[in-house]
């Protein structure tokens, strides 16, 4: 049997090149070290025109089509040098433009942009070019030693910032809307952070922890009645000791069960809440419960005491005034309904509502009572007051040596918190 040679023609599938490979080939060709044929041989690229097609698509140099080629350039290195010279000149002009912009801005704003931002700029560039730190430092007029010293200092500052935020959040868990100045005092008192006011403001602002004040006012006073209204004995008084003057007021609490009211009695010197009652009415009997609590907590029972309030029906009632007289407490009332005449009581109302969320709407009166009880305890024992030299109300109530600080001349007849 005659044998026949069978030859099978193997068809090689077209090679698939990745985009990254094509760009790498073009970049190497444009360096001018190898020509197109050498590149094709080096990488085993099939097709004579394929490299040229890649150059036209991905290259930075101009590549005209074949019918417009004309006379080829004898030395591709010269073309590359011309391109680099142009890029160098463009870069030089850009640097001059930025230097002029910085110079004008510094002159207009009166600041040094290089000093403020050079360390951060070097740090960002060093992530990409870690071996060029010395060059960047020299560019910005910054010694390498000064740069690394600044980086060390920044790490310490970042740790301090983190500790400050953690401690601030711990304090805010008990007093969620505590003001920044009080927060600064407590942070410095309870730790070795020793942070300044402006720095703390900056940290809280950047972390979104600054407190915006709420503004809400509900009238709870009915002074249009026939009952006797007493004169204002608190006007012009100089507060020198605890239980010299008590101020009383009623504030509105919103619940799904209906309206509720918080009756408060506060010591004007120490800012301590002496008595309170939260209920669903504004009757004199409810106001009297707050007074009874205050009387039971009274520490200096032999000292003269003035009870100051607005001209509300509850405070003018015979039931309430008789109880004050039984305890030899002088009765004082506002003259014209101006809230500044009872400024301390109004301020304490605001603190409880603004800083302890008593302005929220509660599901029930029982829920409101629970929060009020907890908030008043924290307020008395933990919250410092600027006017009390940063003492808490409980601390302030234990002594009579600290002089109250007044911040507004208009209200010095009643020292504010």
C-alpha positions as a printed Julia matrix, in Angstrom:
417×3 Matrix{Float64}:
   0.0    0.0     0.0
   1.46   3.31   -1.06
   1.99   5.82    1.72
   1.07   9.48    1.23
   2.43  12.36    3.35
  -0.4   14.34    4.82
   0.59  17.85    5.77
  -1.82  19.79    7.97
  -1.6   23.55    7.74
  -1.67  25.05   11.23
  -3.44  28.38   11.36
  -1.99  30.53   14.13
  -4.67  32.66   15.78
  -3.99  36.39   15.85
  -2.13  37.5    18.93
  -4.11  39.57   21.4
  -2.21  42.48   22.92
  -3.4   44.28   26.04
  -3.85  48.03   26.15
  -1.1   48.28   28.75
   1.31  46.39   26.49
   0.55  48.62   23.52
   1.16  51.77   25.55
   4.4   50.36   26.97
   5.69  49.57   23.45
   4.84  53.08   22.22
   6.49  54.69   25.26
   9.68  52.67   24.67
   9.74  53.53   20.96
   9.37  57.25   21.66
  12.4   57.19   23.93
  14.37  56.88   20.67
  16.64  54.01   21.74
  15.11  51.37   19.42
  13.35  51.79   16.09
  10.09  50.11   15.04
  11.76  47.02   13.54
  13.91  46.49   16.6
  10.86  46.85   18.85
   8.96  44.29   16.76
  11.86  41.84   16.93
  12.31  42.35   20.68
   8.71  41.57   21.51
   7.88  39.24   18.59
   5.16  41.53   17.25
   3.66  40.39   13.97
   2.71  42.82   11.25
   4.83  45.66    9.93
   2.3   48.43   10.42
   0.83  47.41   13.76
   3.42  49.31   15.83
   2.81  52.44   13.75
  -0.93  52.13   14.37
  -0.29  51.94   18.1
   1.91  55.03   17.88
  -0.83  57.0    16.14
  -3.34  55.96   18.8
  -1.28  56.19   22.0
   1.84  58.2    21.1
   2.7   61.71   22.22
   4.64  62.51   19.04
   2.99  63.37   15.69
   2.62  60.41   13.27
   1.28  61.36    9.83
  -0.36  58.86    7.54
   1.66  57.1     4.83
   0.51  59.24    1.9
   1.67  62.4     3.74
   4.88  61.05    5.2
   7.25  62.79    2.8
  10.87  62.72    3.68
  11.44  60.67    6.88
  13.36  62.1     9.76
  16.85  60.73    9.82
  17.39  61.07   13.58
  14.41  60.33   15.88
  16.51  61.32   18.92
  16.57  64.94   17.68
  12.78  64.98   17.48
  12.61  63.63   21.0
  15.05  66.28   22.24
  12.96  69.04   20.67
   9.84  67.71   22.38
  11.62  67.55   25.74
  12.96  71.08   25.33
   9.45  72.34   24.65
   8.06  70.49   27.66
  10.86  71.92   29.82
  10.09  75.45   28.69
   6.36  74.97   29.33
   7.11  73.61   32.81
   9.38  76.6    33.55
   6.61  79.04   32.57
   4.1   77.16   34.74
   6.44  77.4    37.73
   6.87  81.13   37.17
   3.1   81.59   36.94
   2.48  79.67   40.21
   5.25  81.58   41.99
   3.69  84.87   40.91
   0.23  83.69   42.04
   1.59  82.67   45.47
   3.45  85.97   45.82
   0.35  88.05   45.03
  -1.88  85.97   47.34
   0.56  86.23   50.24
   0.77  89.99   49.77
  -3.02  90.42   49.59
  -3.89  88.07   52.45
  -0.87  88.79   54.65
  -0.01  85.1    55.12
   2.82  82.77   54.13
   1.36  79.99   52.01
   4.67  78.13   51.72
   5.17  77.99   55.47
   1.6   76.84   56.09
   1.41  74.18   53.4
   4.93  73.09   52.5
   5.19  70.25   55.02
   1.87  68.74   53.96
   2.82  69.16   50.28
   6.16  67.4    50.78
   4.42  64.64   52.71
   1.95  64.03   49.87
   4.69  64.06   47.21
   6.89  61.74   49.29
   4.21  59.04   49.07
   4.77  58.85   45.31
   8.44  59.84   45.21
   9.94  58.64   48.51
  13.55  59.13   47.33
  13.03  62.76   46.32
  12.26  64.2    49.78
  15.54  66.13   49.89
  14.81  67.74   46.52
  11.29  68.75   47.6
  12.58  70.19   50.87
  15.17  72.24   49.02
  12.52  73.42   46.56
  10.35  74.8    49.39
  13.25  76.21   51.44
  12.78  73.57   54.1
  15.66  71.57   55.58
  15.25  67.81   55.64
  15.79  67.75   59.41
  13.08  70.4    59.94
  10.68  68.41   57.76
  11.11  65.19   59.75
  10.89  67.13   63.01
   7.61  68.62   61.82
   6.32  65.17   60.87
   7.1   63.85   64.37
   5.37  66.84   65.92
   2.36  66.28   63.65
   2.05  62.66   64.78
   1.99  63.79   68.4
  -0.58  66.46   67.49
  -2.76  63.89   65.68
  -2.67  61.58   68.71
  -3.63  64.48   70.97
  -6.44  65.34   68.58
  -7.72  61.76   68.68
  -7.57  61.65   72.49
  -9.4   64.98   72.66
 -12.18  63.7    70.42
 -12.55  60.49   72.46
 -12.74  62.34   75.8
 -15.12  64.92   74.35
 -17.44  62.12   73.21
 -17.28  60.53   76.68
 -18.38  63.83   78.27
 -21.02  64.39   75.61
 -22.56  61.0    76.43
 -23.68  62.52   79.73
 -24.08  66.13   78.6
 -24.8   65.86   74.85
 -25.0   69.6    74.19
 -22.37  70.89   76.6
 -20.79  74.11   75.33
 -17.2   74.21   74.09
 -15.83  76.41   76.9
 -17.19  74.13   79.6
 -15.99  71.13   77.61
 -12.49  72.62   77.44
 -12.44  73.14   81.2
 -13.52  69.55   81.92
 -11.04  68.1    79.4
  -8.14  69.97   80.99
  -9.39  69.07   84.46
  -9.75  65.34   83.83
  -6.69  64.67   81.65
  -3.24  65.94   80.75
  -4.34  67.12   77.3
  -4.13  70.84   78.21
  -5.85  72.06   75.05
  -6.58  75.71   74.25
 -10.02  77.11   73.53
  -9.4   78.0    69.86
  -7.76  74.64   69.15
 -10.71  72.81   70.69
 -13.16  74.9    68.65
 -11.18  73.98   65.53
 -11.18  70.24   66.33
 -14.9   70.16   67.16
 -15.72  72.12   64.02
 -13.73  69.76   61.78
 -15.21  66.68   63.49
 -18.75  68.06   63.23
 -19.16  68.24   67.02
 -19.95  71.94   67.47
 -23.3   72.65   69.09
 -25.86  74.91   67.43
 -28.13  76.7    69.85
 -31.84  76.03   69.71
 -34.35  78.86   69.91
 -37.82  78.09   71.19
 -40.05  80.06   73.51
 -43.43  79.14   74.97
 -45.36  81.45   77.27
 -46.37  79.74   80.55
 -47.07  82.83   82.68
 -50.54  84.18   83.38
 -50.1   87.47   85.22
 -53.58  88.86   84.49
 -55.27  88.05   87.77
 -56.59  89.85   90.87
 -54.16  88.27   93.37
 -51.58  90.41   95.14
 -48.35  91.02   93.25
 -45.25  91.56   95.4
 -42.46  94.1    94.66
 -39.15  93.2    93.04
 -36.65  92.71   95.89
 -34.04  91.1    93.64
 -33.41  94.24   91.61
 -29.91  95.51   92.29
 -29.07  92.67   94.68
 -25.4   91.63   95.02
 -25.18  87.86   95.3
 -22.55  86.81   97.85
 -23.65  83.45   99.21
 -25.86  80.41   98.53
 -29.5   80.55   99.64
 -29.53  84.31   99.5
 -31.9   84.33   96.52
 -34.01  81.59   94.97
 -35.51  82.06   91.52
 -38.54  80.12   90.35
 -40.07  79.49   86.96
 -42.19  77.03   84.96
 -41.17  75.71   81.54
 -43.21  73.83   78.95
 -42.49  70.16   78.08
 -44.05  68.58   74.98
 -45.34  64.97   75.13
 -47.68  62.76   73.11
 -49.83  62.45   76.23
 -50.41  66.2    76.16
 -48.76  69.27   77.61
 -46.47  68.87   80.62
 -44.8   71.49   82.79
 -41.54  71.51   84.71
 -41.66  73.63   87.88
 -38.16  74.71   88.97
 -36.56  76.5    91.92
 -32.89  77.46   91.48
 -30.38  79.05   93.82
 -29.24  82.28   92.14
 -25.72  82.22   93.62
 -24.74  78.58   93.04
 -27.11  77.91   90.09
 -28.11  74.69   91.84
 -31.61  73.4    91.13
 -33.02  73.06   94.63
 -36.45  71.7    93.78
 -38.49  70.59   90.8
 -41.77  68.97   89.83
 -42.81  67.7    86.4
 -46.55  67.16   85.9
 -49.39  67.77   83.47
 -50.65  71.02   85.03
 -49.6   74.47   86.2
 -51.6   74.45   89.44
 -50.26  76.03   92.6
 -50.28  72.64   94.31
 -47.75  71.34   91.75
 -45.56  74.44   92.11
 -45.72  73.91   95.87
 -44.22  70.42   95.48
 -41.1   71.94   93.91
 -40.92  74.4    96.81
 -41.23  71.62   99.38
 -38.33  69.77   97.75
 -36.24  72.93   97.86
 -37.07  73.52  101.51
 -36.05  69.97  102.38
 -32.71  70.44  100.61
 -32.05  73.79  102.21
 -28.58  73.85  103.84
 -28.38  77.29  105.47
 -31.74  77.5   107.23
 -30.91  80.45  109.49
 -29.85  82.79  106.66
 -32.21  85.32  105.14
 -33.7   84.1   101.87
 -35.63  85.82   99.07
 -37.9   83.9    96.72
 -38.08  85.6    93.29
 -40.49  84.66   90.49
 -42.68  86.11   87.78
 -46.25  87.26   88.51
 -47.8   83.95   87.58
 -51.0   82.86   89.24
 -49.26  79.95   90.98
 -46.68  82.14   92.73
 -49.28  84.7    93.81
 -51.68  82.1    95.22
 -52.4   82.09   98.96
 -51.38  78.43   99.18
 -47.9   79.19   97.88
 -47.24  82.54   99.56
 -48.39  81.23  102.94
 -45.83  78.44  102.74
 -43.08  80.98  101.98
 -44.13  83.13  104.93
 -44.17  80.11  107.26
 -40.48  79.61  106.47
 -39.66  83.34  106.86
 -38.82  83.67  103.16
 -39.21  87.11  101.61
 -41.36  87.24   98.46
 -40.13  89.02   95.32
 -41.71  89.25   91.86
 -40.94  90.78   88.5
 -42.45  94.19   87.77
 -43.33  94.22   84.07
 -43.05  90.69   82.72
 -39.6   91.26   81.2
 -37.81  87.84   81.13
 -34.53  89.61   81.97
 -35.99  90.37   85.39
 -35.87  86.64   86.04
 -32.83  85.97   83.88
 -31.24  83.17   85.92
 -34.42  81.09   85.98
 -34.85  81.6    82.23
 -31.21  80.62   81.64
 -31.54  77.4    83.65
 -34.66  76.54   81.64
 -32.66  77.08   78.48
 -29.76  74.91   79.65
 -32.05  71.98   80.47
 -33.85  72.24   77.15
 -30.88  73.02   74.94
 -28.13  70.87   76.47
 -30.19  68.0    77.9
 -32.81  67.63   75.13
 -35.83  68.54   77.26
 -37.09  70.49   74.25
 -37.78  67.2    72.42
 -41.22  65.68   72.14
 -41.62  62.71   74.51
 -43.8   59.66   74.16
 -45.21  60.05   77.66
 -44.96  62.18   80.79
 -43.22  59.27   82.55
 -40.47  59.31   79.94
 -40.1   63.07   80.37
 -39.91  62.67   84.16
 -37.14  60.1    83.87
 -35.05  62.34   81.62
 -35.7   65.42   83.77
 -34.58  63.62   86.94
 -31.39  62.32   85.29
 -30.62  65.65   83.61
 -31.02  67.72   86.78
 -28.72  65.36   88.68
 -26.04  65.63   85.98
 -26.55  69.4    85.78
 -26.09  69.88   89.53
 -23.12  67.55   89.94
 -21.17  67.66   86.67
 -21.86  70.77   84.57
 -19.49  73.69   85.32
 -20.64  77.32   85.07
 -18.59  80.19   83.69
 -20.08  82.61   86.22
 -19.12  80.24   89.06
 -15.43  80.08   88.08
 -16.11  76.73   86.43
 -17.43  75.12   89.61
 -20.45  72.84   89.39
 -23.64  74.02   91.15
 -23.13  71.47   93.94
 -19.54  72.62   94.49
 -20.56  76.26   94.4
 -23.33  75.64   96.95
 -20.85  74.3    99.53
 -19.01  77.64   99.96
 -19.44  81.43   99.85
 -15.89  82.6    98.97
 -16.08  82.53   95.16
 -17.25  85.79   93.62
 -19.71  85.5    90.77
 -18.59  86.66   87.33
 -20.92  88.89   85.34
 -20.56  88.95   81.55
 -23.19  91.48   80.51
 -23.52  94.89   82.15
 -27.19  95.04   81.25
 -28.02  92.1    83.53
 -25.64  92.64   86.44
 -28.57  93.1    88.81
 -28.96  89.32   88.42
 -25.67  87.45   87.84
 -26.14  85.17   84.86
 -24.81  81.68   84.27
